[in-house]
């Protein structure tokens, strides 16, 4: 299965990490040039960026736009692909898992990641692979498999209510999602929490920009009410997902796998970004 690496041109160290681990895992890959606030299209003041449950940082807009590029690539490929943010660390068992799920039908999306928060999942594992049906996630878009059917749904969701990339994925209507269990990916900033060797220091590019305030004078009373209404509606939808399946689902932490590869980071030449 092809891996699509979302990467900023300035983050050569992160690209080196991704290339090293994907080479060790024998996974083919392509680099997708990450969008920045300066290259964001449409620009941050466009109305499409103000339909979420709160005001967005320009960096959140750019990250979603970067994932949109990946989803568009999956549509062109017409087959599932592994989408990676460039700070994702993968377990050694990822290739075997991808080989198992690649031919499965009726799936739009599988998240490989865990991030210390409980998820609403099926009580029983899926008999086809080491995963559970995922009914509600709360965070994380660093490592996931997406099928063309899922990419189409995510593109519609991003166009309708652009938000943080992980929130758009977890709230997309009709998305048939699963959770790898055990989790097969973590972000670098979670290495210490899970006892995994951290190869690179990391800082969030999203958090580098201050969070806008919904009460700012830049937003009218109507806009503030709209933000709040969307947030309440989202909370109702999350509650309904759990209420629909009271005996088949549970909120539980997803523990990571134990097989993390020992990588040696060597100087590498960067592949060109996709057009």
C-alpha positions in Angstrom: 0.0 0.0 0.0 1.3 3.5 -0.9 2.1 5.9 1.9 1.4 9.6 1.4 3.6 11.8 3.6 2.3 15.3 4.4 5.5 17.3 4.9 6.6 21.0 5.0 9.6 21.8 2.8 11.3 23.2 5.9 10.9 20.0 7.9 13.8 18.0 6.4 14.5 16.2 9.6 10.9 14.9 9.8 11.0 13.8 6.2 14.2 11.9 6.9 12.5 10.1 9.7 9.5 9.1 7.5 11.8 8.0 4.7 13.9 5.9 7.0 11.0 4.1 8.7 9.1 3.5 5.4 12.2 2.1 3.8 12.7 -0.2 6.8 9.1 -1.2 6.6 9.4 -1.7 2.8 6.4 0.6 2.1 6.4 2.7 -1.1 5.7 6.4 -0.5 5.1 9.8 -2.1 5.6 13.2 -0.5 2.7 15.7 -0.5 3.7 19.3 0.0 2.0 20.6 3.1 0.0 23.8 2.8 1.0 26.8 4.9 -1.0 29.8 6.0 0.9 31.7 3.2 -0.1 29.2 0.5 -3.6 28.6 1.8 -6.3 28.7 -0.9 -8.8 30.1 -0.4 -7.2 32.6 2.0 -8.0 32.5 5.8 -10.6 35.3 5.5 -12.8 33.2 3.1 -16.2 32.3 4.5 -15.5 28.6 4.1 -13.1 28.7 7.0 -15.6 30.1 9.4 -18.2 27.3 9.4 -16.8 25.2 12.2 -17.7 25.1 15.9 -15.2 27.8 16.8 -12.8 30.1 15.0 -9.8 28.3 13.5 -6.1 29.1 13.6 -4.6 29.7 10.1 -2.4 26.7 10.8 -5.4 24.5 11.5 -6.8 25.6 8.1 -3.5 24.8 6.4 -3.3 21.3 8.0 -6.8 20.5 6.8 -6.0 21.8 3.3 -2.9 19.5 3.4 -5.1 16.5 4.2 -7.5 17.5 1.4 -4.5 17.2 -1.0 -4.0 13.7 0.3 -7.6 12.8 -0.1 -7.6 14.1 -3.6 -4.6 12.0 -4.3 -6.4 8.9 -3.0 -9.3 9.7 -5.4 -6.9 9.8 -8.3 -5.2 6.6 -7.2 -8.6 4.8 -7.0 -7.2 2.6 -4.2 -6.6 2.9 -0.4 -3.5 4.6 0.8 -1.8 5.3 4.2 -1.8 9.0 5.0 0.9 10.2 7.4 1.7 13.5 9.0 5.5 13.7 9.2 5.7 13.3 12.9 4.0 9.8 12.9 6.0 6.8 14.2 4.9 3.4 12.9 5.0 0.0 14.6 6.9 -2.8 12.8 3.6 -4.7 12.2 2.1 -2.0 10.0 3.0 -3.7 6.7 1.3 -7.0 7.7 -1.8 -5.0 8.9 -2.0 -3.0 5.7 -1.7 -6.2 3.6 -4.6 -7.7 5.6 -7.0 -4.7 5.3 -6.1 -3.6 1.7 -8.6 -6.0 0.1 -11.4 -5.6 2.7 -14.7 -4.2 1.5 -17.2 -1.9 3.3 -14.5 0.3 5.0 -13.9 4.0 4.4 -11.2 4.7 7.0 -9.0 3.0 9.6 -7.0 5.1 12.1 -3.8 3.5 13.3 -3.1 6.1 16.0 -3.6 6.4 19.7 -3.1 9.5 21.7 -4.0 8.9 25.4 -7.7 9.5 25.1 -10.5 7.0 25.3 -12.4 6.2 22.1 -15.9 4.9 21.5 -15.3 1.5 19.9 -17.0 -1.8 19.5 -16.6 -4.1 22.4 -15.5 -7.0 20.2 -12.6 -6.9 17.7 -13.4 -7.3 14.0 -12.8 -11.0 13.0 -11.1 -9.9 9.8 -8.2 -7.9 11.3 -6.8 -6.6 14.5 -9.2 -3.6 14.7 -12.5 -2.5 16.2 -15.4 -0.5 14.6 -14.8 3.1 15.6 -17.9 5.1 16.5 -16.3 8.2 18.0 -12.8 9.5 18.0 -11.7 12.7 19.7 -8.2 13.5 18.4 -5.5 12.5 16.0 -5.0 12.6 12.2 -1.4 11.6 12.0 -1.7 8.1 10.6 -4.7 6.5 8.9 -5.7 4.4 5.9 -8.4 5.9 3.7 -10.3 4.3 0.8 -11.5 6.3 -2.2 -15.0 6.1 -0.8 -13.8 7.6 2.5 -11.8 10.3 0.7 -14.9 11.3 -1.2 -16.9 11.6 2.1 -14.1 13.5 3.8 -13.8 16.0 0.9 -17.5 16.7 1.1 -17.2 17.2 4.9 -14.2 19.5 4.6 -16.1 21.6 2.0 -19.2 21.8 4.1 -17.7 22.6 7.5 -13.9 23.1 7.4 -12.4 22.5 10.8 -9.3 20.9 12.5 -8.3 17.8 10.4 -8.9 15.3 13.1 -12.3 16.8 14.0 -13.4 16.7 10.4 -12.5 13.1 10.1 -14.2 12.1 13.4 -17.4 14.0 12.5 -17.7 13.2 8.8 -21.2 11.9 8.1 -21.5 8.3 7.1 -17.8 7.5 7.4 -17.3 3.8 8.1 -14.3 4.0 10.5 -12.2 1.4 12.3 -9.5 1.6 14.9 -6.4 -0.6 14.8 -6.1 -2.4 18.1 -3.4 -2.4 19.3 -2.7 1.0 17.8 0.1 0.9 15.3 1.1 4.6 15.3 1.8 7.4 17.7 3.0 11.0 17.2 6.5 11.9 18.3 5.2 14.0 21.2 3.6 10.8 22.6 6.8 8.7 22.7 7.6 9.5 26.4 4.0 8.7 27.5 4.2 5.2 25.9 7.8 4.4 26.6 8.9 4.6 23.0 12.3 5.9 21.9 11.9 9.5 20.6 14.2 10.1 17.6 13.4 13.7 17.1 12.4 16.6 19.3 9.1 18.0 18.1 7.0 21.1 18.4 3.5 21.6 17.0 3.3 23.9 14.0 -0.4 24.2 14.6 0.1 25.6 18.1 2.7 28.1 16.9 -0.2 30.4 16.1 -2.3 31.8 19.0 -5.9 30.4 19.2 -8.5 33.0 18.0 -11.1 33.9 20.6 -14.8 33.4 19.7 -15.6 36.4 21.8 -13.3 38.7 19.8 -14.7 41.9 18.3 -13.8 40.4 14.9 -16.9 38.2 15.2 -20.4 39.5 15.2 -23.1 38.4 17.7 -24.6 36.3 14.9 -21.3 34.6 14.2 -20.8 33.8 17.9 -24.3 32.3 18.2 -23.6 30.2 15.1 -20.3 28.9 16.5 -22.1 27.9 19.7 -25.1 26.3 17.9 -22.8 24.2 15.8 -20.9 23.0 18.9 -24.0 22.1 20.7 -25.3 20.2 17.7 -21.9 18.3 17.5 -22.2 17.3 21.2 -25.7 16.0 20.6 -24.5 13.9 17.6 -21.7 12.4 19.7 -24.2 11.5 22.4 -26.5 9.9 19.9 -23.7 7.7 18.5 -23.3 6.2 21.9 -27.0 5.9 22.7 -27.6 4.0 19.4 -25.5 1.1 20.5 -25.6 0.9 24.3 -24.5 -2.7 24.6 -22.2 -3.1 21.6 -19.9 -0.2 22.3 -17.6 1.0 25.0 -15.4 4.0 25.7 -11.9 2.6 26.2 -8.2 3.6 25.8 -6.4 1.9 22.9 -3.0 0.7 23.9 -0.1 0.9 21.4 1.7 -2.1 19.9 4.9 -3.3 21.4 7.0 -3.7 18.2 8.5 -0.3 17.4 11.4 -0.4 15.0 14.9 0.7 15.9 15.6 3.4 13.3 18.9 4.9 12.2 18.4 8.3 10.7 20.8 8.8 7.8 21.1 11.7 5.4 18.7 11.2 2.5 17.6 13.2 -0.5 14.0 14.4 -0.5 11.6 13.1 -3.2 9.8 15.8 -5.1 6.4 16.9 -4.0 3.4 15.8 -6.0 2.1 18.4 -8.4 
